[in-house]
Amino acid sequence: MTETNTAPVNYWNSPLKGKKALVVGVANDRSIAWSIAQQLAALGAEVGFTYQGENLERRVRPLAESLGSTMLLSLDVTNESAIDAVVATLKDKWGKCDILIHSVAFAERSDLEGRFVDTPLSGFQKALEVSCYSLVSLSRKIEPLMVDGGSIITLSYLGANRVVKNYNVMGVAKAALEASVRYLACDLGPKKIRVNSVSAGPVKTLAAAGIKNFKEMLSSNEARTLLGENISQDDVGAYAAFLCTPGGAHVTGQNVFVDSGQSVAQL
């Protein structure tokens, strides 16, 4: 009888060494995506970034340089040709991509207040295209570069599962995003590509600033969590990075909450 080595695997000694990670959606140093990028780099991954427009490039470039990253690419996620160009550059310079972080969402400010029923078709389509379909499009294009399997992670929020005042069309977009995660996980699973979403509690970011009365929501949220405290960007970054390590090797198709227990707390 052959003996099996049952010694535990040490996942924490640069578990992502040699891995290539593309982070889409960093807006500034308060972005959840930036915290994820820092955690991935700390675990040994080489991290690349995308940006949309000159204003964001000015914010993202110094962050990328602080991690020693030389992969900084322009990307409009609604433009298939732009995605093709990014993937071509990754193939040419990296030869592969092991990790994709999707942290992209958008809704018109006017659609993040008042009644959801008043959302115009144009606003609905834009929110779904940017916040949800971009994950599908990026996953399809990145798939051929995940030659050794991989991990795709996107970001969601409780508004996908519950009604959150003023979240409106973004809640619908996040619900579609979470459903897309499950279908993508099914399609890509045979290639050992894992797809998950991390549902973060409310965090003060550039994107959150577009939600009406967000400051009030953040201040009152603390008392509604099981732990009695709000989360930080780094909490989300640490868990998302963990999902990319061997420790998350058999986690796929899931929406994982990092919200101090708010998602199961009594309303």
N, C-alpha and C positions, 0 to 999 in steps of 0.2 A: 504494500500500500504506500503510495507516494504521500509524503508529508506536505502540508500546505503552510506556507509562511503566513502567519496571522499577525505579524507585527504591524502596528499602526503606521500609516503613511504620514510623513511630516509634510503637511501642505504649506507650511509657513516660511520656508527658507527659499525666498524668491520663486514662488510657485508659478509665476507667469513669465519667467525668464525665457527669452526667445519668441515670445508672443507679440503679435502686431495688433494694435487696437486703434480703431478709428472712432473718434468722438464727434458726433454731430449735434450741435445745439448749444455750445458754450456762448454765453452772451457777455459775461463779465466774471469777476472773481467771486461773485455771490451765487453763481449758477450751480444748481445741483450737478450738472454735467461736468463742471470744473472740479468739484469734489470727487466725482467718480474718476476723472482723469488722473488726479493726484494719487488716489488710492491704487489705481492700476499701475502707475509708474513706480510707486513704492514697492509693489509686489513683483517688479521686474519687467513689466511690459514696455515695449516701445510704443509711444502714443502719438497719433496724428490727429489733426483737427481740421474742421471745415468752418467757414464763415460765409455770411451773405452780405455783401456790400462793404464799402470802404469804412463806414462807421464801426461796424463790428470787427473788421480786420484790425483796426487800431486798438481795439480792446483785447482781442484774442491773441494777437501776435506776441506781445510781451509775456503773456501767460504760457504760451507754447514754448517760447525761448527759455523760460524759467525751468522747464522740465527737460531742456536740451533737445526739444523736438524740431526737426527740420521739415516735417510734413505738415504744411499749412495750405489748404486748398479752398478755392472759392466754390461755393455750392448753393444753388437754388433748388430745394428739394422738389419743387413743382415742375422742374425742367428735366425731362428724361435725358436730353443731350448733355446737360451739366453733370448728371449722375454718371453717365457713360464716361465722361472725361475724367472724373475723379477715380472711377474704378480702373480705367486704363493707366492712370498714374500710379495707383497702388500696385497694380500688376507689374509695371515696369520697374518700380523702385523697391518694392517689398517682395513681390512674387506671390504674396498671399495676404490674407487678412483673417485673423483668428477671432477678433472681438469687434462687434459693432454696438455702439451706444447711441440710441436714438432718443434725443431730448428736444423734440421739436413740437411746438403747438402754437396755434394762432386762432383768434377769433376777433372780429371787429369789436371795438370797445362798446359800441352802441348795442351789441348783442349780448353783452355781459351785465345787463341791468334790465329792469322791467320784467315783462312777461315773456316766457319762452315761446308761447304761441304766436307772438308777433315777429318772430325771427323771419327775415326775408329769405327767399330761396338762394340769393347770391351769398348771403352771410353763412347759411347752412352749408352750401357747397364748399365755400372757402375753408371753413373750420374743419370739415371732414377731409378735404384734400390735403391740407397741410398737416393736420394733427394725427390723421390715421393712415390715409393712403400712402403717405410718404414712407411709412414703415414697410408697407408691402413692396413698394417700388425699390427701396434701398435693399431690402432682403433679397429680392429677385436678382438684382445686379451684383450683390456681394457674394451670393451663394457659390459661384464658380471659384472664388478666391479662398473659400473655407475648405481647403484641400484636406485638412486633418481634423475635420469637425470644427465646431466653434460655438460661440455664445453671442446671442443677440438680445439686448436688453432695451426696453423702452420704459417710459415713466407715465404713471397714471395717477389718479386721485379718487378719493371716496365719492366725489360727485358723479362718478360713473355708476355707482350702486345705490346712492341715496340722493334725494333732492337737496341740493345745497343752494341757498338763496344767491341769486345773481351769477351762478355758474352756468346755468342755462344751456346754450348750444354746446359749450365745451364739455358738459357732462355727457351729452349724447355722443360727442366725438370720442371721449375717453371710453365710453361703453363699447363703441365700435372698435376702438383700439384693442381693448382687452379680448374681444371676440376674435380679432385678427391674430392676436398672439396665439390663441389656441389652434387656429387653422394653420398658421405658419409652422407651429411646432409639429403638427401632424405631417405636413408636407416635407419639412426639412429633417425630421427625425431620422429617417433612414441614412442620412449622411452624417449623423452624429452632431448635428447643429441644434443647439438648444435655444429656445425662444421663451423669454419670460418678461413680465412687467413688474415694476416695483411701484406700489401705490404709496406715495409719501404723504405724510400729514402736511398741513399748511406750513409753508416756509416763505420767508420774505425774499422774493426773487424779482427780477425785472418783469417776468411774465405775470407774476401774481399781482403786480402793481396795476395791471389793467382791470382787475376785478373790483367792482364798486364796493366800498366799505371794507376792503380787505384788512386794513389795520385793526378795525373793530373785531372782525372775525378771528384774527390771529390772537388778539388779547383775551377774547372770551373762550377760545378753544382749550386753553390749558386746563381749566377746571373740568372739562368734559372728557378728558383722557383718563385711562385707568391708572397711569403712572403720575398723573398730576403735573405733567410738564410737556411743553412742545418739543418738537424734534429740531435738529439742525441739518444743514446740507451734508455735513460729514457723516451723520448717521446713515443717510441714504447712500452716500458714496461708499462707505465701508461694506454695506450689505450687497450693493450691486457688484462691487469688485469681488466679493466672496463668491457670488454666483458664477463668476468667470473662472474661478480656480477649480482644481480637482475636487474640492469639497462640494461643489455644486454640480458635479458630473452627471447626476441622475435627476436633476430638477429641470423640468421643461413644461411648457404650456401653462405655467402658473402665474397668478397675480398675487404677489406677496406684499403684505402691508407692513410699512415701517412708520407707525403713527402713534406710538405710545398707547396702543390699545383702543384708540378712538373708534375704529371700525366695528368693535364688538360692544362698545359701551352703550348704556341705556340712553335713549334720546332725551 
